[in-house]
């Protein structure tokens, strides 16, 4: 009877192994044929991870003094049981999210990730704890069978050893390329060459220190009247510029008739909080943690960010947070000068709330009601942070809009992303109607995405924490001035030059008569204003974007050249975006030859040194 139970449990364990392997292969290979060398290598790669408990059990039983110790034996079985359950949880995560668990994302956002994971698994904690305890007992039934077979059959023992060795070799061979794996994370953080990462971090920290010591002696001399008495900054969630068009974003295009639309603007990173840093403070993103992770509230408060500037100019500064609770974002908002952060305290009990926050049209209405009730005639700087709709897993949750979405029966990721982008745009139309009716004569509005979400221009590039192609970074910005000052602005223009989020703060400073030379961004105010005394030029400074996850990428664009530093692989891919807009044919070079690009960005305040005349030319000939 015991033998039958053991075999049953062993078959169950192998079923878990098979499920994990299948999900791992589906995550990386997806619709490619199973019987091919790439799939086989990945399968062998995963086997070591899954067979480790059996291997460890077999090895431990050969150490008789240790195995005879009951406490040591139970401790080992406990660790093995936790390991097995960790595999199961990863398999569930893969099955639900259709993507691998990114250890880089977890590491750099543990303050947010731990509560989310706890929220997901806390209801099952009693069952998981009981399951771990039961697994300790079951291992003693299942694993002796296979260890006994391996000991009694020399041939099977050799085959098992060959499988383990082959899997270990595959792990070592791919440790630098399977970017989201646990092994890849360990390799990137503790084994690989970290010079590029360390050099960037040093330059970044020096720049932040310089900004903290840079204050406006003449801040009260700024003249913000050109922007009106109320300045709205509206964050749009994951709006990829490549999806902007009449079918998917009709409301944004309609609103652009009253202002200036920037297409192909660069997001400087791929995460909301880092986007806020770039938009509101004009700082570049770090290669690792966000500002709130590396600096105290007192240190961040010394940065001259937009809310602090407008507060000094007599504006009340309000942050409306319609998203799911995120203490890091709240801490950041308060640290940079927002007087109040308003969230659940402005909504009604019956208001619809999704996993990622309140439905946008409802929250926009509550924001308007709050302003009318408490600040009807005040000067305001307002940041509206919402993002419940256009968020993973990209499902339309509003039944009222299901008959209007562009793809009623989506079967591809791009169609699902297009549908939720359309719904978000419809809600933005609701906000813009409120703006036109109640605020337009005395206020300006900036609508900008926090980051893009990649559409699969490159195969399987549908995860925000992977990749650094143009579709990972390109977003859209709309600026509408007060309707009473239309004659001062280039109303109706569409700008396709590639500015970035970091250029927003210097542009606003330029318009209100303040200057700050330490900023790495550049002003695009000439493209906003109708004044012919402003000379309009293409961007003169390099545009830097960071992908901090999956091993890390640093993108430096001097259009049309794009220099993509791969932090994990320690190489640089060089693209000509005019000749190769799909980024299919990079030239791969040694990053040390081009490190001057990153140094120039920081030390020369974004002004590039003369670049080689053609891709592939030896940089020493500069």
N, C-alpha and C positions, 0 to 999 in steps of 0.2 A: 504493500500500500504506500509506504514511504517512498519507494522507488518511483511509483506512478506520479505521486505528488511532485517529486523532484523534477521529473521529465516535463510535467505540465508547466511548472514554474519556469523551467529553462526555456521552453517554447514561448512562454509569455515574454520573457526577457528578450529573446531573439526577435519577437514581433515588434517590441519597442525599438530595438536596434534597427530593424528594417524600416520602420516608420520614420525614424530620425534620418536615416540615410536617404530615404525617398524625398523627405521635405528639404533636406540640405541640397540634394541634386536639383530639385525643382526650383529652389531659391536661386541658384546660380546658373542653371542650364535652361530651365523652363521648357520651351517648346522644341528644343533640339532632340534628335533621336537618342534613345538610351544607349544603343550599341555603337559607341564611338569611343575613341581613345580618351578624349577630354572627360567624358562621363565616367569612364572606368578609373581614371586617375583620381578623380574627386571621390569616387566610392571608396577606393583604397585609402585615400587620405583620411576619410572620416572614420574608418574602421578602428584605428588605434584609439581614438577618443572613446569609442563605444565598447571596445573590448578591454579597456584598461581595468575595470573592476575584476574581471575574470583573471587577467594576467597578474594583478596584484594579489589576488586570493591564492593563485597557484604558487607564486613566489613565497608568500608568507607561510604557507603550509610546509615549506621546505626548511624553515627556520624553527626547529622544534622548541628551543627554549622560549622564544617569543610567542609561538602559537600555543604553547601549553599554558601561558599566562592568561587567565580568564579575562582580566581587565583589559589587557592589550588586545585580545581577540575581539571583545565587544566594541572597544574604541575603533578598531579597524572597520568592523562591520557597520558601525554608525556612520563613519566617514564615507564608506562605500555606498551606503543607502542614501545619504544626502547627495552624493555625486549622481546616482541614478535618477533621483527625483529632479535634480537640476537639469539633466538631459531631457526629462519628460516635460518640464516647464519650458525649456527652450523649444522643444518640438511643438508645444501648444502655441507659444508665441509665434513661431514660424507659420503655423497653420492659420492663425487668426490674422496676422499682419501681412502674410505673404512676402515677408522679407526676413533676413537674418537679424538676430539681435546684435546691435552695434555697440561693442564694449567701449569705444571711444566716446560715443554719445552719452552713455551711462556715466563714464568717468568724469567728463567735463560738466555734467549736469546732474550730479548725484543728489543735490539738494532738492531738485524737482523730480528726478526719476524715482527715488526711493518712495516718496508719498504716492506716486502714481502706481508703482508696482504693488505697494501695500494695499492701495484701493482695489486693485485687480484681484489680488490673491488672499487678502485678509479674510473674506467670507469663507474661504476654504482652508484656513490655517489649521483648524482642529482636525479636519480630514487629512490634510497633508502630514501633520504631526503623527497621527495614528498610522498613516500609510508608511511613514519612515520607520516607525517601531515594528510594524508587521514585516516590512522588507528585511529588517535585521534578522528576523527569524526565518524568513523564506530563503534568504541567501544560503543558509546552512543546509537547506534541502536541495537547492538547485545547483550551486557551484561545485559541490563535491563530485557530482556526476561527471562534469566535463573535465575536472582536474584528474579524476580517476582514469577516465578514458585516455587523456593525454599521457599519463604516466605509464599506462599499460600498453599503449600502441606507439611504438617509436615513429612509425610513418606519420601518424596523425600529429604527433608532437612536433615533428619537423615542419609539417605543413602549417601548423598554428604559429610556430616561431617565424616561418617565412612570411606569413601574412603580417605579423606584428612588425617585423623588420622592414618590410616593404612599405607599410603604412607610415612608420617613423621616417623613412627616407622621403616619402612624399610630403610629410609634414615639414621636414627641414627644407625641402626644395621649394615649397610654396609659402613658407612662413612670411615672406615679404610681399606676397601678392594677394593672398586671401585676406583682404583688408579688414573685414569686420569680425573675423574670427578671434577667439580668445588667444590663440597662439600668435596671430598677427598683432594683436594689441600688446602682448608681452614683448614681442620682437621690437615693435616700434618704440616702446617706452623704456626698455631696459637693455636691449641688445644692439639695435641698429645705430648707425652713425647719427647723432643728434645735432651735428654742427649747424645745419641749416635752420632747424627749429630754434636752437639756442641763439643763433645770430639774429634771427627775426625778433625773438622775445627781447633781446637786449636793446635793439633799436626801438622797439615798441615802448618799452619801459622808460627809456631816455626821453622819448617824445611826450609821454604822459606826464612825466615829471616837469618837463619844460612848460607844458600847457597849464599845469597846476600853479606854476609861479607866474603865469602871464595874466595880468588883470587889466581891465579897461579903466584907465584913469579918466577917460572922457565919456564913460558910458551914458551919462545923463544928457550928453549932447546929441545923442541919436534922435532922429526925427522919424518915428514910425508911422506918421499920419498917412503915408502913401499906401500902407497896408490896411488902414482902417482901425476902428476901435475894437474889433474882435478878429482874432486870427485863429482859424480852425486848421488843425492838422489831423487828417483822417487817415488812419492806417487801414490799408486794404490787405487782406490775407492772401499770400501765395499767388499774387497776380502775375502770371508769366506774360511778358510782352508779346510773345509769339502767338498768343491766343486772342489778343486784342483785335477786334473787328466788328462789323455791323451785326453779324449773327450771334456773337457771344457776349460782347460788351456794348450794346447799343446805348445804354444810359450814360456810360462814361464818354462816349463819342458825342452824344448830344450835349452833355455839359461842357465839353471842350470848345463848343462854339462861343462860349462866354469867356474863354481864357486861352491859355497856351498849353499844349500837350507835348510832353517829352516822351518819345518812343526810344526804345533800346537804351534806357538808362541802366547803369550797373547797380545792382545791389552789391554791397561790399562784403556780404556774408550770406549764410543760408539759414539763419536762425532769427526769430523775432527779436529777442532781447539785444542781440548784436546789431540788428538793423536799427533799433531805437538809438543805440549809442552813436551810430553813424549819422542818423538823421538829426537828432536833437543836440548832439555834442560835437559833430564834425570830426570825430576821432576814427582812426582805422580800427578794425577788429583785431583782437589778439589771436594768435595761432592756437591757443589753448583755452583758458577760462575767459569768462566775460568780466567786465569791470567790477561788478558786484562780488565776483569770486576772488579777485586779487587785491582790491582796495577797500578800505573802510568807508563808511558813509561820510565821515569827516573829510577824508581825502578826496572823494568824488565831488563833494560839495564845493571844492576849490576850482573845479573846472567851470569855465564860462559857457554853459549850455544855454539853449534858447529860453527855457522857462526862467532861468536866473537872470538873463539879460532883460527879458520883457517885464519881469517883476521889478527890476531896478528902474524901468521906464514907466512904472505906474500901472501896470496891468496885473489883474488877479490871474493866477495860473492854476488851471484845473485839469486833472487827469481823470478821464472817464474810462473805467476798466470793465468791459463787458465780457471778458474771457473767464475761463476757469481760474480758480484761485491760484495765484503764483506769487509767493512771498518775495522772490528775487526781483520780479518786475515792480512790485509795490515799493520795495526798498530802493531800487534804482530811481523810480519816479520821485520819491521824496528827497533823495540825495541830490538831485540835479536842480531842485528849486520849485517843484510843484507844491503849492500850498495845501491842496486837498486831493486825495485819491478817492473817487466816488465809484462805487460798484453796486453791490446788492442793496445798499441803502437808498437807491433812487428808483428801484423797480417795484412792481406790484407782485403780490403772492401768486397770481394766476399767470404771470408772464412766462412765456415758453423759454426753457433753457435746455440746450443740448449739451453733449459731453464737453464741448470746447467753449461753452459760454452761451449768453442770451442771443436769441435770434436777432439779427442785426436791425431789422426794421423796427422791432419793438424797442430795442435799446436806444436807437436814434431818437425815437419819440420821447423816451424818458429823459434823455439828455436835454432835448429842447424844453421840456416841461420844467426841468430843474433850473435851467438858465433863466427862463421867463419868471419863475417864482422867486429866485434869489439874486440874480445879476442882470435884470432886464436892461439897465442903462449903464452897466459897468464896462470898463475896458478889460478885455479878457484875452488870454492866450490859452487855447483849449486843445488838448490832445485826446482824440477819441480812438480807443483801442478795442476793436472787436475782431472776431475771426471764427465764429462758430460754424459757418457754412462751408467755406472753401478750404476744408481741412480733411486730412486723412480720417476715414477711409474713402472720402469723396463720394458721398451718397446724398441724393436730394431728399431732404427730410420735410419739406413744406409741400403738402398735398395740393395746395392752391396753385402751385407753379409747375406741377408735373406735366400739364398739357401745353406748357409754353417752352419747355427746355428744348434745345436744338437736337438732342438725341434721345427720343423717348425710350428706346430699347438699347442702351449702350452695351456693347460687348467688348470694347477695348478701353484701356486705361485713359487714353487721350479723350475719349468721348465722355467718360465719367468726370474727368477734370474739367472739360468744357461745360458740362451741365452745372456743376457746382459754381464755376466761375460766372456763368450766366445768372444763377440765382443770387450770388453775392452782388452782381452788378444791378440786378433789379432792386435790391435793398438799398444800394447806393443811390439809385434814382429816387427812392423815397426820401433819403436824407437831402438830396440836392433840391427836391421840391420844397422841403422845409427851409433850406438855406435861401432859396430865391424869394420865398414869400416873406420871410421874417428878418433876414440878415444881410442880403446882398448889397444894399446901398452903403452899409457902414462896415463891411467886413470882407476879408479875403479867405480863400479856402485852398489848402494844399492836400491833395489826395495822392498818397504814395504807398506802394507795397512795401511790406517789411522785408520780403525776399521773394524769389521766384519759387515755383515748384516745377521740376523738369518734366516736360512732355517728352515722350520717347523719340526724339529726333535721332538719338543713338539707341540702339537696341537695348531694351531692358533698363534704360536710364529713367526710372520712375520713382526713385527714392531720394528724398531730399538730403539724406546724410551720406550720399555717395556722389562721386563724380564732380567735375569742375568744368564742364562744357559751357558754352555760351547760354544754352537753354537752362542751365542751373543758376544763372546770374541776371539775365535780362528782365527788367521790370518796366513799369510805366509810371509817369508822374503827371498830374494835372495841377496847374496853378490858375485860379480865377481871382482877379482883383476886385475891389469894391466897384459896383456898377456905376457909381458916381465918378469914378476915375478911369473909365474905359479909355478915354483919349490918351492917357499916359502909357498905355500898354499895347503890345503887339497882339491884339485880340485875334483869335482864329488861327494863329500860327501853329504848325506842328514841327517840332525840332527833332531831328533824327541823329544828331551828333551824340557821341557816347559820353555823356557826363555820368556822375554817380551820386549816390546818397550823400557822400561826404561833401558834395558841392552845394548842398541845400543851405547849410548854415552860412558859409561865406557869401552866398548869393543874397540872403536876407540881410546880412550885415551891410553889404554893398548898397542895397536899396534904402536902408535907413541911415546911411552916412557914417557907419563905423567900419574900422579896418583892423585886421589882426593878422600880422604877417606869419605867425607860427602855424597857422592852419595848413594842412596838407591838401585840402580841397581847393577848388577855384570857383570863382563866381560865374554863373551863367545869367546874371542880371541883364546883360545887354540883349539877350534873346527874349527877355520878358518885357523890356521897356521899349516904348516907341521912340524915345529920344535918339536922334541920329548922332549925337555926340558920343554915344557908346559904340565902340567898334566891335562888331560881332566877328568872332573868330572860332574856329574849331577848337576843341579842348587842347590845351597846351601842356597839361600835366598828365603823367601816367595815371591809369586807373587800376587800383589794386583791390582784389577780392580774395577772400579767404574761405576755403572749405576746411574746417577744423577736424572733421570726423573722417573715419575710414583711413586713417594714416596721415591725412593732411595734404592740402594743395595750396599753393600761393600763385595766384594769377596776376600778372602785370601786363596791362594792355597799353601799347602805344599804337593806336589803330593806324593801319590794319594789322600790325604785328601783335601777336599774343605770345607771351612767354609763360609757360605753365610749369612751375616748380613742383615736382612730386617729392614731398617730404619723406615718404616712406621708402620709395625706390631710389631716391637720391639721383634723379636725372631731371632734365628739363626738356619739355616738348615745345617746339617753336612752330607757330601757325601763321600763315598769311590769310587773314580772315576775308580779304577781298577776293583772292584767288581760290581760297578753300573755305568757304563759309560753313560747310558742313563739318569741318575739323576732322577730316579723314586721313590727311597725309602730313603728319607732323615730322619735323626733323628732330631727332633726339641727340642732345648734346650734354656735356658735363656742366652741371649747374654752377660750378666754381667760376666758369668763364663769364657767367652772366649775373653773378651776385651783385655787381655794381648797380644793377637795375633797382634792387631793393634798397641798397644803401642810398642811391640817388633819391628815391622816393621819400625817405625820411630826412636825410641830411640836406638835400637841396629843395626840400618842401614840395616834393612831387614833380619838380622840373627834371625831365630826363636829360641825361648826357646825350651827345650825338650818337645815334644808333647806327649799326652797320647798314650800309646801303641796301643790302639784300640778305635774305635769310640764308644762313650758312656761311656768311663771310666771317672770317676770323676776327673776334672782337678786339684783338690786340692791335688791329689796324685802325681803330677808332682815332 
